[in-house]
Amino acid sequence: MTVTIAIRPPDRDLPSHEHALPRRRILCRFDDHRPFAYARGHDFIRCSDHTLWAHLTNGQLLSARSGDLLAYQRDSLFYDANTHQPIYYESA
């Protein structure tokens, strides 16, 4: 069986409103750069099992289960609440 996949060139001639949907925000691990969670509004869904993991409010990443502070945000970096070391970064 042969499968043919057509690869489209970029849609440069389309008006801007017809381009693809905006990319979803992704939290990547700082140490290995692997995606860890993706955003849905202010909620972050864990990539491994697609369950609600955390909620971002006022620059604080709070556990969805306990409400505990997991990390705080400065620009696109998230720092561990206890060690103050970078643990995630936001990628779009």
Residue pairs with C-beta under 8 A, 6 or more apart in sequence:
11 18
11 19
23 92
24 38
24 39
24 40
24 92
25 38
25 39
25 90
25 91
25 92
26 35
26 37
26 38
26 39
26 90
26 91
26 92
27 35
27 36
27 37
27 38
27 39
27 44
27 78
27 88
27 89
27 90
27 91
28 34
28 35
28 36
28 88
28 89
28 90
28 91
29 36
29 87
29 88
30 77
30 86
30 87
30 88
30 89
31 87
35 47
35 91
36 46
36 47
36 88
37 44
37 45
37 46
37 47
37 53
37 54
37 88
38 44
38 45
38 47
39 45
39 56
42 55
42 56
42 57
43 52
43 54
43 55
43 56
43 64
44 52
44 53
44 54
44 55
44 56
44 61
45 51
45 52
45 53
46 52
46 53
52 64
53 63
53 64
54 61
54 62
54 63
54 64
54 70
55 61
55 62
55 64
56 62
56 73
59 72
59 73
59 74
60 69
60 71
60 72
60 73
61 69
61 70
61 71
61 72
61 73
61 78
61 88
62 68
62 69
62 70
63 69
63 70
69 81
70 80
70 81
71 78
71 79
71 80
71 81
71 87
71 88
72 78
72 79
72 81
73 79
73 90
76 89
76 90
76 91
77 86
77 88
77 89
77 90
78 86
78 87
78 88
78 89
78 90
79 85
79 86
79 87
80 86
80 87
